[in-house]
C-alpha cells in the first residue's frame, strides 16, 4: 500500500508539473496535443492528461464506491500512460525504475477496481444528477 501512495504522489507531482518542469498544465505554457509531436515526451504527456481528465468526468451514480472506482481507473491509467512516456524518453535510472513500478502497481489496482465494479449491482438511474464530479489534483 505504501508503494501505491508513493506512486500516486509522484503521478500527481508529474501531472501538476512539479516534477520535470516541461509540461505545466493550465498555465498556457504547455504544448497542446495538437502542437506537440504525439510521440514526443510532451505530446505523450499532453495526450495522457487530456484523456485522463476527460475519462474522469463521471456522472454521480449515488454509489460512492462505484463513483470512486469509476474515477480512479482513468486516474491510474493516466499514471500508467505518463510512466510509459518516462520509459520512452527518460534517462534517469531512478525515475525509469519508479516508472516501471508505477506501471505494475497502478495496473494491478486498475484490475482490482474493475473487478469491484463488475461485482457491484448496476447503478440505479439518478434523477437530476447529470453533471460529472469535479476533478481537482
N, C-alpha and C positions, 0 to 999 in steps of 0.2 A: 504494500500500500504506500509505503514511503516513496518508492520509485515512481509511482503514479502521480503523487503530489508534486514531486520534483519535475516530472515530465510536463505536467500542466503549468507549473510555474514558468518553466523555460519556454514552453509554447506561447504563453501569454506575453512574456518578455519579447520574444521574436515578433509576435503579432503586433505589438504596440510600437515596435521599432526601437525598444530599449536595448536590444542586442543586435549587433550587426550594423545598425545605423544607415543601412542602404535603402530601406523601404519604410517610410513613415506614413501610415495610413491616416487620412483625414486632415492633412495639412496642406494639400495641394502640391507637395514636393515630390510625391511618389509618381513614378511612371505608371500609367494605367495599363491594363491588359492590352488595349488596342495599340499603345505606343511601344511597349516592350516586346522584344523577340520572345515568343512564348516558351522557347527552350532555354532562355537565359535565366539566371537566378531571379532577377527582378520580375520577369514575366511569370515564372513558376510561382513565386510568392504572391503576386497580384492575383493570379488566377485562383490559387488555393484560398486566398482570403475572400474573394468575391463569391466563390462557390459556397464556402463555409457560412458566410453571413446570410446568403440567400436561403440556404437549406435549413438554417436555424430559425427562420421565420415560421414558426409552428403556431397554428391557431390553438388556443386553450381547449382542452378536451374535458376539463373538470376533474381529471385524474392527475394529481401532481406527479405520481410515479411515471405514468405514461409520458407526460409532457417533459419531465426531466430527461428520460431516456431518448425521446424523440429529438430533443435539442442537443443533448450531449453527443449523440452519434455523429452528426456533422461537425461538431466542435472537435471531437477526437480525430475524425477523418481529415480535418484541416491541419491538425498537428502532424498527422502521418504524411500528408502531402508536402508540408513545409520541411519535414525531416528528409524527405526524398530530394527536395531541392538542395539541401545541405550536402547530401551524399553525392549529388550530381556535380556540384560546383565547389563545395568547401574543401579546404586542405588541412585544417587543424585536426590532428588526430583525436584530440579530446572531444571536440564538438562532433566529429564524424561518429565516434563511438556513442556519444549521447544520442545522436540522431538514430542510430541503429536501435538503441534501447527504446526510444520513443516509438518507433515503428512497431516493434514487437509488443510492448506493453499496451499502447493505445489500441492496436488491432485486437488484442485479447479482450480488452474492456469493451470495444465495439461489439464483439461476439457475445459477451455476457449481456449487454443491453439489448441486442437483437433477440436473444433467447427470452429475456424477461418480457419484452414487448409481445413476442409470439405467444407466450404463456398467459398473457392477460386477456380478459374478455374484451370484445370490441368496445371502443369508446362510444358512449351514448351521444347523440347529437346535442350540442349545446345551443340553447336559444340565445340569440343576441351576441354570441361570442365569436366574432369573425375576425377580429384584429389579432395578429400574431403577437406572441410575447415579445417584449422589448429585449434586446440583447446588448449588454454592456460588458466590456472587458475590465 
